[in-house]
Amino acid sequence: MLFFPTPPKPRPPRPGALRAGLAALIMGAVVWPATGAARPGAVPAPVPAPVPPLAVPLGDGLATRYAAARAEILAAVRTADRHGHHRRAAALREMAVPARRFLAFDGRDGGRAAEVFGDLPAARAIAVLVPGAGVDLDRYGPLRGGATRLRDTLGGGSAVVAWLGYATPSSVSLQALTPARADAAVPALRAFVRELRAARPAARIWLVCHSYGSVVCGRAAGGLDVTGVVLLGGPGAGVATAAALGPYAEVWAGRAAGDWVALLPHVSVELPFATVGLAADPVSPGFGARVLDAGAGGHGDYLAAGSPALAGVARIVAGAGGGDG
């Protein structure tokens, strides 16, 4: 997720300013000091053991999976402490408390994790939260908070998985302006959803994707058996139209009135060294998604307590519809 002060309500950029704006974003990302975009990837962690597969149907095997992930977290605690990274070790100890449940954990390169909220074996509706730029083990709290609030709003018969399953780009970097990190995340997201679908074949499974996570979901969803996709505050969708996300998937998109991503140019430019730009605007009429009322908040407010977006996402995941904006 990206976290910046919320600016005044944005106005759509003029068409003639799109390429100039994109050039400015590229320049800003390139010249941003490396220390300002530092990632915690230098914190060492052990190579995790292969995780045991989810049993079909879910049962005792799920407890085994949770125990295996907790063992990996504790091993990462010991490694971080041994190398003097005590802040990381303290954060990992909080993750390792018995009440928390992880399907997977890898402490390397900023970290990967999949944390479960709710009763996964009994859930009729499952939301998989896919975060955006700047989220890692040291900045995991907002993702967990959003997952907790969504699960509480959904109530019984549901589960939420906070899926930090890829190396997110730095918040202010050229990485965040290209689909490269999203493309690298696609195999992991597809594998996770396939496993979840095999274990819960009758459940409604939704991807709820925030910010750069919208690009991840857009690039991956065409190969996923999901009920639908919700794109929140997406700087782009990674694809040209909602139809590209799969003929079986219901597609929703929302942008809060105070979200600064509306100022970004929604273009894709082929440069000699990379594709820059994140493709279509998810809330534009031409994209073709159903539009969710996301309220008046900022970029980090979509799953805030009491927000219209939180209520709308919960209705969508539960199968009651979100209310078109």
C-alpha positions as CSV (number, residue, x, y, z in Angstrom):
1,M,0.0,0.0,0.0
2,L,1.1,3.6,-0.6
3,F,0.7,6.1,2.3
4,F,1.0,9.8,1.6
5,P,-0.8,12.8,3.0
6,T,-4.2,13.2,1.4
7,P,-4.2,16.1,-1.0
8,P,-7.3,18.1,-2.0
9,K,-9.9,16.4,-4.2
10,P,-8.1,15.8,-7.5
11,R,-9.2,16.9,-10.9
12,P,-8.8,14.5,-13.9
13,P,-5.6,15.3,-15.8
14,R,-6.0,17.0,-19.2
15,P,-5.3,14.7,-22.1
16,G,-2.4,16.8,-23.3
17,A,-0.7,16.5,-19.9
18,L,-0.6,12.7,-19.8
19,R,2.8,12.1,-21.3
20,A,4.3,15.1,-19.6
21,G,3.0,13.9,-16.3
22,L,4.3,10.4,-16.9
23,A,7.7,11.8,-17.8
24,A,7.7,13.8,-14.5
25,L,6.8,10.7,-12.6
26,I,9.7,8.7,-14.2
27,M,12.1,11.5,-13.4
28,G,11.0,11.7,-9.8
29,A,11.3,8.0,-9.4
30,V,14.8,7.9,-10.9
31,V,16.3,10.7,-8.9
32,W,14.7,9.8,-5.6
33,P,17.5,9.1,-3.2
34,A,18.1,5.4,-2.6
35,T,17.9,5.8,1.1
36,G,14.4,7.2,0.8
37,A,13.2,4.1,-0.9
38,A,15.1,1.6,1.2
39,R,13.6,-1.9,1.6
40,P,14.3,-4.2,4.5
41,G,15.5,-6.9,2.2
42,A,19.0,-6.8,3.9
43,V,17.6,-8.5,7.0
44,P,18.7,-12.1,6.7
45,A,16.3,-15.0,7.1
46,P,16.5,-18.7,6.6
47,V,15.3,-20.5,3.5
48,P,11.9,-21.9,4.4
49,A,11.1,-25.6,4.1
50,P,8.5,-26.6,1.5
51,V,5.1,-26.1,2.9
52,P,2.8,-29.2,3.3
53,P,-0.2,-29.0,0.9
54,L,-3.6,-28.0,2.1
55,A,-5.7,-31.1,2.7
56,V,-8.8,-31.5,0.6
57,P,-11.2,-31.0,2.4
58,L,-9.6,-28.8,5.0
59,G,-9.2,-30.4,8.3
60,D,-6.3,-31.5,10.5
61,G,-3.9,-30.7,7.7
62,L,-4.7,-27.0,8.1
63,A,-3.3,-27.1,11.7
64,T,-0.2,-28.8,10.3
65,R,0.2,-26.0,7.8
66,Y,-0.3,-23.3,10.5
67,A,2.3,-25.0,12.7
68,A,4.8,-25.2,9.8
69,A,4.5,-21.5,9.1
70,R,4.8,-20.6,12.8
71,A,8.1,-22.6,12.9
72,E,9.4,-20.6,10.0
73,I,8.5,-17.4,11.7
74,L,10.3,-18.4,14.9
75,A,13.4,-19.5,12.8
76,A,13.4,-16.0,11.3
77,V,13.2,-14.4,14.7
78,R,16.3,-16.3,15.8
79,T,18.2,-15.3,12.6
80,A,17.2,-11.6,12.9
81,D,18.3,-11.5,16.6
82,R,21.6,-13.2,15.8
83,H,22.4,-10.6,13.2
84,G,21.3,-7.7,15.4
85,H,18.1,-6.8,13.7
86,H,16.1,-6.6,16.9
87,R,13.3,-4.5,15.5
88,R,12.5,-7.1,12.9
89,A,12.8,-9.9,15.5
90,A,10.3,-8.1,17.8
91,A,7.8,-7.7,14.9
92,L,8.2,-11.4,14.0
93,R,7.6,-12.5,17.6
94,E,4.2,-10.8,17.4
95,M,3.4,-12.7,14.3
96,A,4.4,-16.0,16.0
97,V,1.9,-15.8,18.8
98,P,-0.3,-19.0,18.8
99,A,-3.5,-17.1,18.1
100,R,-2.3,-16.0,14.7
101,R,-2.5,-18.3,11.7
102,F,-0.3,-18.3,8.6
103,L,-0.6,-20.5,5.6
104,A,2.9,-19.5,4.5
105,F,5.9,-17.4,5.6
106,D,9.2,-16.5,4.1
107,G,11.3,-13.8,5.9
108,R,13.7,-13.2,3.0
109,D,13.8,-10.1,0.7
110,G,11.3,-8.0,2.7
111,G,9.2,-11.0,3.5
112,R,6.3,-13.1,2.2
113,A,3.3,-14.1,4.3
114,A,-0.3,-15.3,4.0
115,E,-2.3,-14.8,7.2
116,V,-5.8,-16.1,7.7
117,F,-8.6,-14.3,9.5
118,G,-11.8,-16.2,10.2
119,D,-12.7,-19.9,9.9
120,L,-11.3,-20.9,6.6
121,P,-12.7,-24.5,6.5
122,A,-16.2,-23.2,7.1
123,A,-16.1,-20.0,5.1
124,R,-18.6,-19.7,2.3
125,A,-17.0,-16.4,1.2
126,I,-13.2,-15.8,1.1
127,A,-11.5,-12.5,0.3
128,V,-7.8,-12.5,-0.6
129,L,-6.3,-9.1,0.0
130,V,-3.5,-8.2,-2.4
131,P,-1.5,-5.2,-1.2
132,G,0.3,-2.5,-3.2
133,A,3.7,-0.8,-3.1
134,G,5.7,-0.3,0.1
135,V,4.2,-3.3,2.1
136,D,6.6,-5.7,3.7
137,L,7.2,-7.4,7.1
138,D,8.3,-4.1,8.6
139,R,5.2,-2.3,7.3
140,Y,2.7,-5.1,7.6
141,G,0.3,-3.5,10.1
142,P,-2.0,-1.6,7.7
143,L,-2.5,-4.8,5.6
144,R,-3.4,-6.8,8.7
145,G,-5.6,-4.0,10.0
146,G,-7.6,-3.9,6.7
147,A,-7.9,-7.7,6.8
148,T,-9.2,-7.6,10.3
149,R,-11.8,-4.9,9.6
150,L,-13.0,-6.7,6.5
151,R,-13.4,-10.0,8.3
152,D,-15.3,-8.3,11.2
153,T,-17.6,-6.5,8.7
154,L,-18.3,-9.7,6.8
155,G,-19.1,-11.6,9.9
156,G,-19.7,-15.4,10.2
157,G,-19.3,-17.7,7.3
158,S,-16.4,-15.8,5.9
159,A,-12.6,-15.7,5.9
160,V,-10.0,-13.1,4.8
161,V,-6.4,-13.9,3.7
162,A,-3.8,-11.1,3.8
163,W,-1.6,-12.2,0.9
164,L,1.8,-10.6,1.0
165,G,3.1,-13.1,-1.6
166,Y,5.4,-11.0,-3.7
167,A,8.2,-8.4,-3.5
168,T,6.3,-5.2,-3.6
169,P,7.9,-2.2,-5.3
170,S,9.1,0.7,-3.2
171,S,6.5,3.3,-2.7
172,V,8.4,6.0,-4.7
173,S,10.5,4.3,-7.4
174,L,10.5,3.4,-11.0
175,Q,9.5,-0.1,-10.0
176,A,6.1,1.3,-9.0
177,L,5.5,2.8,-12.4
178,T,6.1,-0.4,-14.4
179,P,4.2,-3.8,-14.4
180,A,7.5,-5.7,-13.9
181,R,6.9,-6.5,-10.2
182,A,3.3,-7.4,-10.9
183,D,4.3,-9.8,-13.6
184,A,6.8,-11.4,-11.3
185,A,4.0,-11.9,-8.7
186,V,1.6,-13.6,-11.1
187,P,2.9,-17.2,-10.7
188,A,2.7,-17.0,-6.9
189,L,-0.8,-15.5,-6.8
190,R,-2.1,-18.1,-9.3
191,A,-0.6,-21.0,-7.4
192,F,-2.0,-19.7,-4.1
193,V,-5.5,-19.3,-5.5
194,R,-5.4,-22.7,-7.2
195,E,-4.6,-24.3,-3.9
196,L,-7.3,-22.4,-2.1
197,R,-9.9,-23.2,-4.8
198,A,-9.0,-26.9,-4.6
199,A,-9.4,-26.9,-0.8
200,R,-12.6,-24.9,-0.9
201,P,-14.3,-25.7,-4.2
202,A,-17.7,-24.3,-3.4
203,A,-16.6,-21.0,-1.7
204,R,-17.0,-17.6,-3.2
205,I,-13.3,-16.5,-3.6
206,W,-12.7,-12.8,-4.3
207,L,-9.5,-10.9,-4.9
208,V,-9.5,-7.5,-3.2
209,C,-6.6,-5.6,-4.6
210,H,-5.3,-2.2,-3.4
211,S,-3.2,0.3,-5.3
212,Y,-0.3,-1.5,-7.1
213,G,-2.0,-4.7,-6.1
214,S,-4.6,-3.8,-8.7
215,V,-1.9,-4.3,-11.4
216,V,-0.9,-7.6,-9.8
217,C,-4.5,-8.8,-9.9
218,G,-5.1,-7.5,-13.4
219,R,-2.1,-9.4,-14.8
220,A,-3.0,-12.6,-12.9
221,A,-6.8,-12.8,-12.9
222,G,-7.2,-14.1,-16.5
223,G,-5.8,-17.4,-15.3
224,L,-7.6,-17.6,-12.0
225,D,-10.8,-19.4,-11.0
226,V,-12.2,-16.7,-8.8
227,T,-15.7,-15.4,-8.3
228,G,-14.6,-11.8,-8.9
229,V,-12.1,-9.0,-8.4
230,V,-12.3,-5.7,-6.6
231,L,-9.7,-3.0,-7.6
232,L,-9.3,-0.3,-5.0
233,G,-7.3,2.9,-5.6
234,G,-5.6,1.3,-8.6
235,P,-3.1,3.5,-10.4
236,G,-3.8,1.2,-13.4
237,A,-5.3,-2.2,-14.0
238,G,-2.4,-3.8,-15.8
239,V,-4.8,-4.7,-18.7
240,A,-6.9,-2.7,-21.1
241,T,-10.4,-3.9,-20.2
242,A,-12.3,-5.7,-17.4
243,A,-13.0,-8.5,-19.9
244,A,-9.3,-9.4,-19.8
245,L,-9.7,-10.5,-16.2
246,G,-11.6,-13.6,-17.3
247,P,-15.1,-14.3,-18.6
248,Y,-16.2,-15.9,-15.2
249,A,-15.0,-13.0,-13.0
250,E,-17.2,-10.2,-11.8
251,V,-15.1,-7.0,-11.8
252,W,-15.6,-4.0,-9.5
253,A,-13.4,-0.9,-9.1
254,G,-13.5,2.0,-6.7
255,R,-11.6,5.2,-6.2
256,A,-12.1,7.5,-3.2
257,A,-12.7,11.2,-4.0
258,G,-9.6,12.2,-2.1
259,D,-7.3,9.6,-3.7
260,W,-4.2,11.2,-5.4
261,V,-3.9,8.3,-7.9
262,A,-6.6,10.1,-10.0
263,L,-3.8,12.5,-10.9
264,L,-1.7,9.8,-12.5
265,P,-1.7,9.4,-16.3
266,H,-3.2,6.1,-17.3
267,V,-1.0,5.2,-20.2
268,S,1.5,2.6,-21.1
269,V,4.7,3.6,-22.9
270,E,7.2,1.3,-24.3
271,L,10.7,2.5,-23.5
272,P,14.0,0.9,-24.5
273,F,14.6,-0.5,-21.1
274,A,11.0,-1.2,-19.8
275,T,7.3,-0.7,-20.2
276,V,6.4,2.3,-18.1
277,G,2.8,3.0,-17.1
278,L,0.2,0.7,-15.6
279,A,-2.4,0.6,-18.4
280,A,-6.1,1.4,-18.0
281,D,-7.9,3.4,-15.3
282,P,-9.9,0.8,-13.5
283,V,-12.8,3.2,-12.8
284,S,-13.0,4.7,-16.3
285,P,-16.2,3.8,-18.4
286,G,-14.0,2.3,-21.1
287,F,-12.5,-0.2,-18.8
288,G,-15.9,-1.8,-18.1
289,A,-15.8,-2.6,-14.4
290,R,-18.8,-2.0,-12.1
291,V,-18.0,1.1,-10.0
292,L,-18.1,0.9,-6.2
293,D,-18.9,3.9,-4.1
294,A,-15.6,4.4,-2.3
295,G,-16.5,7.6,-0.4
296,A,-14.4,10.7,0.1
297,G,-11.3,9.3,1.8
298,G,-7.7,9.1,0.7
299,H,-5.5,6.5,-0.7
300,G,-5.1,4.5,2.5
301,D,-8.7,4.7,3.7
302,Y,-10.5,2.1,1.6
303,L,-10.7,-0.5,4.4
304,A,-10.9,2.1,7.2
305,A,-13.5,1.5,9.9
306,G,-16.9,2.8,8.9
307,S,-15.8,3.7,5.3
308,P,-18.3,3.3,2.4
309,A,-15.6,1.2,0.6
310,L,-15.3,-1.3,3.4
311,A,-19.1,-1.7,3.6
312,G,-19.3,-2.1,-0.2
313,V,-16.5,-4.6,-0.4
314,A,-18.1,-6.7,2.3
315,R,-21.4,-6.7,0.5
316,I,-19.7,-7.7,-2.8
317,V,-17.7,-10.6,-1.2
318,A,-20.8,-11.8,0.7
319,G,-22.8,-11.8,-2.6
320,A,-25.1,-8.9,-1.8
321,G,-23.7,-6.5,-4.4
322,G,-21.8,-3.3,-3.7
323,G,-24.0,-0.6,-5.1
324,D,-22.9,1.1,-8.3
325,G,-21.4,4.6,-8.1
